[in-house]
Amino acid sequence: MEGRKGRLVRSLKFRLCLILCVIGIIFTAVVSARSYHKTLNEARVYIDEEISQIADIIVAYNMPLPKRWSEKSLFNNGYFQGPRHKYMGRMEYIISPSPSLSDLFERHRDIIIAPLFSPPGETFYIPMNIEDGLYSILINDNRVRCFIATNRQGIRFVVARPLSIIDEAVSRAFNASFIEFLILLGIYIPTVLLVVNLMFLAVRRLASEIDSRKENDLRPLYETSVPSEFDVFIEALNRLFNKTSESLQNERRFIADAAHEMRTPLTAISLQAESLDEHGLDDNQKQQLKELRKAIKRQRDLTTKLLTYARSQCAQVVEFKDFNLKELFVEIIEELGALADDKNIDFGIEGNADITVHSDRNLLKTVLVNLCGNALKYTPDEGQVDLYCRNYPKFFEICVKDNGPGIPEDKIKMVFEPFYRVGGDTAKISGTGLGLAIVKSSCEELGAQIRLSNVEEGGLEACVTIGR
């Protein structure tokens, strides 16, 4: 038997969901990656434009830069001599610090404007003969983006900014892209599952409709709400329904015709047997005549059951109307009273059955006659068979109860099959094996439920549940 995993692998819905989810994940990952790289490139462009515009402003507006930036000899140990100042009768230079690219990290500057060359004692990061433009350099193991320019006085300077800002922007871009990726997946995957399930809802509804049909309901399917890909499948089902219907009709027609053809000679034989005068017959001949009449009766019962079963398998016109249940019980007791009298069985009504039931009277009578006939047949002599009704707010339970041998629990479901008899051909009590099959078919026509259960104190209870 195929396991759950095997059914899942074969599932078209599972495959469709899996493919769409994989495509969605790949597409979302690509979009998120593109968004990440776009943000990264924008951050780099932003830094390049920022430092280049600062340099352009300094050059275009001829902003003053210290002339000493171009004269390396003016610097002394990283400082330059500013304007002289008279102090205590002496002229002294004001010693001012020289801006350096190292200040980006030592003094935590976000952006700096510095001379092209480094002060004495510091690493010379940029060659003196380098051309103006954008460059990336390494300062103290930190990447720096710089723009080298020359103003109108010929002083060369550097506008620099650390690339750590890009790392921060990249980190933010990566986090944003990853969160966006998760959000898209969280929306996309449930949406795919929901849409695919909705698409297959019509197929499930069609399967439920087919499953809820009665056994003899083989009408063609006319379903336009399912996907068009299932049209071929529906057409194949309709062809199968037609073939099955024709086969069943032929089978029922054969059973009905055979039973009908058997009734005529049986009726003639029965009349001849009944007309035989037992006078003048010895005891042996009388016994043979008695056995003959029993065999004719059994054959007549089989023929009648075959005709009833054949009719129950055909679509019948069910006429629901109100009738008194007690009157139906009395009618059944009168018809089967002779069988009960032969075995001295107490056959009657228990409790109050004077209620009104809305159902098809003839079909319900067929059900109860077969149930009572079985109960009387299998109940031992001087036993008891009762007809009664349980009245509930939404339904009735009409029951037949006996104190016979009951049915083995593992055989209860099988007794509704045509021609099945507990014990088979070795059963001591003769029968056709069609009574409960007729009961089941008739209950399906009525929309009722049939239930058999063994009684603890012995016997069998058969209940027919009918809705109000």
Buried (B, 14 or more C-beta within 10 A) or exposed (E): EEEEEEEEEEEEBEEBBEEBBEEBBEEBBEBBEEBBEEBBEEBBEEBBEBBBEBBBEBBEEEEEBBEBBBEEEBBEEBBBBEEEEEEEEEEEBEEEEBBBBBBBBEEEBEBBBBBBBBBEEEEEBBEEEEEEEBBEBEBEEEEBBBBBBBBEEEBBBBBBBBBBBBEEBBEEBBEBBEEBBEEBBEEBBEEBBEEBEEEBEBBEEBEEEEEEEEEBEBEEBEBEEBEEEBEEEBEEBBEEBEEEBEEBEEEBEEBBEBBEEBBEEBEEBBEEBEEEEEEEEEEEEEEEBEEBBEEBBEBBBBBBBBBBBBBBBEEBEEEEEEBBBBEBBBBBBEEBBEBBEEBEBEBBBBEEBEEEBEBBBEBBBBBBBBBBBBBBBBBEEEBBBBBBBEBEEEEBBBBBBBBBBBBEEEEBEEBBEBEBBBEEEEEEEEBBBBBBBBBBBBBBBBBBBBEBBBEEEEBBBBBBBBEE
